[in-house]
Amino acid sequence: MKTRRAIYTLLLPLLFLLLSCDMEQEVEIKLPPYESQLVVECYLEPGKPLRAVVLESVSYFNEPELPLVPDAEVFITHQGRTIKLPFSPIQNKATGKYYTHRKNEKLNLQPGDVLMLEVKDKKGRHVTGTTTIMGQVPIEAVEWKFNESNKAYLLTSYQDDPDAANYYRYMVHRDSLSNSSQRDFVSSDQLTNGQRVSYGSGYDHEEGDTLIVSLFHIEKQYYDFLSSISDARRANGNPFAQPSRIVSSVQGGIGIFTNLSYNRKTVVIEK
């Protein structure tokens, strides 16, 4: 008991001293000047006009908006021919997406074709990138099954090619592509190479629902880009998460240049 009383005698004054101290202290951190970069997004689709988005990055502490860059010049090269996309902002009413540069020309894109992107502005910034056109992977089946509560799950199946490393993006929209997707994720065939793959869902659907199912066969650079965006979203605002950077496919700036090769089916859930 004497030993315990002696410990209390030593600890109590220390505790009162800590409680009486002002533990708050302002720390001023001097950050280096932020250098804006060009932010580029360009997705090529067979049979679709050429469209791109060019914006300018801002500091984390600025307003959450990306300024336009009207003097940016965008060029796409295909089979030795270079095409300039003029600055002409527009919104696609079907998807709700915005574009800053576009040209109403449709290229005859074939799997294996390699295209190059070049973006430059009057500040001397220069962004480049390449993409290789992917082939479609057919959706073999879209099925569903009801439970006792009249809710249905969705099952989408396809066959993976065993002779190549493949990457996929799977999306499900209800009623329209302009609506937010109900399911959206990327995957690789690292564990399913050469197998018949099925993506399932919860019992999220009802009789009469119209679902648009899309299976994208994507490049690894697009897979890495989308995965890094998902990681960054999870880390944002989480004090226990490691900061995550966006893995760009372009050089000299931030963003993605790739192509969208997809197979799409529209189904109506029925009993």
C-alpha positions as a printed Julia matrix, in Angstrom:
271×3 Matrix{Float64}:
   0.0     0.0     0.0
   2.89    2.37    0.79
   4.32    1.77   -2.7
   0.98    2.49   -4.38
   0.54    5.67   -2.25
   4.03    6.82   -3.26
   3.2     6.35   -6.97
   0.01    8.4    -6.6
   2.01   11.11   -4.82
   4.35   11.36   -7.8
   1.72   11.13  -10.56
  -0.89   13.56   -9.25
   1.3    16.7    -9.46
   2.34   15.68  -12.99
  -1.31   15.23  -14.0
  -2.26   18.68  -12.67
   0.69   20.19  -14.53
  -0.4    18.65  -17.84
  -4.0    19.76  -17.39
  -2.92   23.32  -16.68
  -0.83   23.54  -19.87
  -2.25   24.97  -23.08
  -1.94   21.99  -25.44
  -3.13   23.92  -28.5
  -0.48   25.43  -30.74
  -0.85   26.94  -34.17
   1.61   25.7   -36.76
   2.16   27.66  -39.95
   3.22   25.59  -42.93
   4.57   27.39  -45.96
   3.56   25.57  -49.13
   5.38   26.06  -52.44
   3.49   27.91  -55.2
   1.07   25.62  -57.01
   1.73   25.04  -60.72
  -1.43   24.35  -62.71
  -1.41   21.44  -65.15
  -3.54   20.57  -68.14
  -6.27   18.04  -67.31
  -7.23   15.93  -70.32
  -9.94   13.33  -70.9
 -10.42   11.76  -74.31
 -12.33    8.56  -75.04
 -12.49    7.15  -78.56
 -15.55    5.15  -79.57
 -16.02    3.36  -82.9
 -18.66    5.14  -84.95
 -18.73    8.2   -82.68
 -17.44   11.77  -83.32
 -14.07   12.8   -81.89
 -14.47   14.56  -78.52
 -12.16   15.63  -75.72
 -12.16   17.64  -72.51
  -9.27   19.97  -71.68
  -9.31   21.83  -68.37
  -6.76   23.25  -65.95
  -5.98   21.9   -62.5
  -6.21   24.16  -59.43
  -4.8    24.07  -55.92
  -6.54   21.96  -53.28
  -7.37   25.18  -51.42
  -9.03   26.88  -54.42
 -12.69   26.75  -55.32
 -13.74   23.22  -56.43
 -13.85   23.96  -60.16
 -11.64   23.33  -63.18
 -11.17   26.34  -65.5
 -11.51   26.03  -69.26
  -8.47   26.43  -71.5
  -9.82   28.04  -74.71
  -6.36   28.39  -76.29
  -5.58   24.68  -75.93
  -5.06   22.83  -79.2
  -6.0    19.15  -79.47
  -4.7    16.77  -82.14
  -5.42   13.08  -82.73
  -3.23   11.07  -85.11
  -4.54    7.89  -86.75
  -2.71    5.92  -89.45
  -0.37    8.81  -90.18
  -3.15   11.41  -90.45
  -3.4    14.19  -87.84
  -6.82   15.68  -87.06
  -7.33   18.89  -85.09
 -10.29   19.13  -82.71
 -11.46   22.77  -82.49
 -12.5    24.38  -79.2
 -16.29   24.04  -79.22
 -17.85   23.35  -75.78
 -21.01   21.24  -75.78
 -23.02   18.91  -73.55
 -24.15   15.5   -74.73
 -27.84   15.43  -73.82
 -27.98   11.62  -73.84
 -25.22   11.14  -71.27
 -24.97   14.58  -69.62
 -21.22   14.73  -70.31
 -19.45   17.95  -71.29
 -16.8    18.31  -74.0
 -14.57   21.29  -74.79
 -13.04   20.16  -78.1
 -14.77   18.16  -80.84
 -14.93   17.34  -84.5
 -17.84   15.62  -86.22
 -15.66   13.04  -87.89
 -15.9     9.31  -87.35
 -12.78    7.2   -87.74
 -12.75    3.63  -89.0
 -11.18    2.15  -85.87
 -10.09   -1.47  -85.86
  -8.76   -3.59  -82.97
  -5.0    -3.14  -82.77
  -4.97    0.38  -84.23
  -2.69    2.75  -82.28
  -3.69    6.4   -82.01
  -1.78    9.34  -80.56
  -3.04   12.4   -78.69
  -1.3    15.75  -78.42
  -2.54   18.77  -76.43
  -0.68   22.07  -76.13
  -1.47   25.62  -75.06
   0.1    29.09  -75.18
   1.73   28.63  -71.77
   3.99   26.01  -73.31
   2.3    23.06  -71.62
   2.38   19.88  -73.69
   0.43   16.66  -73.05
   0.8    13.44  -75.06
  -0.7     9.97  -74.91
  -1.38    6.82  -76.92
  -4.15    4.23  -77.01
  -4.56    0.85  -78.71
  -8.06   -0.02  -79.92
  -9.51   -3.0   -78.05
 -11.85   -5.64  -79.41
 -15.29   -6.33  -77.99
 -15.92   -9.14  -75.49
 -19.5   -10.39  -76.04
 -21.97  -10.67  -73.18
 -23.09  -14.29  -73.39
 -26.05  -14.09  -71.04
 -28.02  -11.68  -68.86
 -30.23  -13.57  -66.42
 -32.24  -12.84  -63.29
 -34.08  -14.69  -60.57
 -36.75  -13.58  -58.09
 -36.84  -14.32  -54.4
 -39.9   -14.74  -52.16
 -40.18  -10.95  -51.77
 -40.49  -10.47  -55.54
 -37.03   -8.91  -55.75
 -34.66  -10.08  -58.48
 -30.9   -10.41  -58.7
 -29.02   -9.92  -61.98
 -26.36  -12.25  -63.39
 -24.18  -11.25  -66.36
 -21.82  -13.79  -67.96
 -19.01  -13.64  -70.53
 -16.04  -15.75  -71.68
 -12.51  -14.52  -70.94
  -9.78  -14.97  -73.57
  -7.03  -17.23  -72.14
  -4.36  -15.94  -74.54
  -4.13  -12.37  -73.22
  -4.22  -10.35  -70.01
  -7.65   -8.7   -69.97
  -9.26   -5.89  -68.02
 -12.94   -5.05  -67.79
 -15.38   -2.41  -66.64
 -18.92   -3.52  -65.8
 -21.81   -1.07  -65.54
 -25.56   -1.35  -65.02
 -27.91    1.59  -65.56
 -31.63    1.75  -64.95
 -33.81    3.25  -67.73
 -31.15    5.53  -69.24
 -27.37    5.96  -69.56
 -27.8     9.53  -68.34
 -28.85    8.21  -64.92
 -26.29    7.3   -62.29
 -25.1     3.72  -62.65
 -26.41    1.16  -60.19
 -23.24   -0.9   -60.52
 -19.84    0.23  -61.72
 -16.56   -1.57  -61.08
 -13.39   -2.72  -62.83
 -11.76   -6.14  -62.73
  -8.92   -8.13  -64.27
  -8.65  -11.77  -65.34
  -5.71  -12.43  -63.03
  -7.74  -15.06  -61.15
 -10.2   -15.98  -63.94
  -7.99  -16.27  -67.02
  -9.74  -18.31  -69.72
 -12.83  -18.91  -67.6
 -16.5   -18.12  -68.07
 -17.03  -15.2   -65.7
 -20.29  -14.09  -64.08
 -21.03  -10.82  -62.31
 -23.91  -10.93  -59.86
 -25.89   -8.41  -57.86
 -28.04   -8.26  -54.78
 -31.82   -8.56  -54.92
 -32.04   -4.97  -56.11
 -34.49   -5.17  -59.01
 -38.22   -5.37  -59.45
 -40.51   -6.66  -62.16
 -40.73   -4.14  -64.99
 -37.29   -2.58  -64.41
 -35.43   -1.71  -67.61
 -31.69   -2.31  -67.18
 -28.86   -1.37  -69.53
 -25.92   -3.73  -69.02
 -22.49   -2.74  -70.41
 -19.29   -4.79  -70.49
 -16.22   -2.74  -71.46
 -13.01   -4.42  -72.61
 -10.47   -1.86  -71.43
  -6.75   -1.16  -71.55
  -4.6    -1.67  -68.48
  -3.88    2.06  -68.4
  -7.63    2.76  -68.11
  -7.97    0.04  -65.46
  -5.17    1.7   -63.43
  -6.74    5.14  -63.92
 -10.18    4.05  -62.7
  -8.73    2.08  -59.78
  -6.72    5.11  -58.65
  -9.82    7.34  -58.8
 -11.69    4.85  -56.6
  -8.79    4.8   -54.11
  -8.64    8.61  -54.04
 -12.37    8.88  -53.33
 -12.1     6.47  -50.42
  -9.11    8.35  -49.0
 -10.66   11.82  -49.34
 -11.71   13.07  -45.91
 -10.56    9.9   -44.17
  -7.83   10.82  -41.63
  -6.76    7.18  -41.32
  -6.32    6.53  -45.06
  -3.12    7.01  -47.02
  -3.27    9.8   -49.64
  -3.79    8.41  -53.13
  -2.69    9.95  -56.41
  -4.43    9.64  -59.77
  -2.58    7.32  -62.14
  -2.71    9.14  -65.47
  -2.17    7.56  -68.87
  -0.92   10.83  -70.4
   2.48   12.47  -70.11
   2.97   16.14  -69.28
  -0.35   16.55  -67.48
  -3.19   14.74  -65.73
  -5.86   12.56  -67.26
  -6.7     9.69  -69.57
  -6.58    8.94  -73.29
  -8.15    5.59  -74.13
 -10.83    3.88  -76.2
 -14.18    2.42  -75.21
 -14.9    -0.98  -76.68
 -18.05   -2.44  -75.18
 -20.88   -4.88  -75.62
 -24.25   -3.65  -74.34
 -27.61   -5.3   -73.74
 -30.92   -3.82  -72.6
 -33.27   -6.11  -70.68
 -36.64   -5.78  -68.99
 -36.98   -7.73  -65.73
 -39.97  -10.08  -66.07
 -41.21  -13.15  -64.28
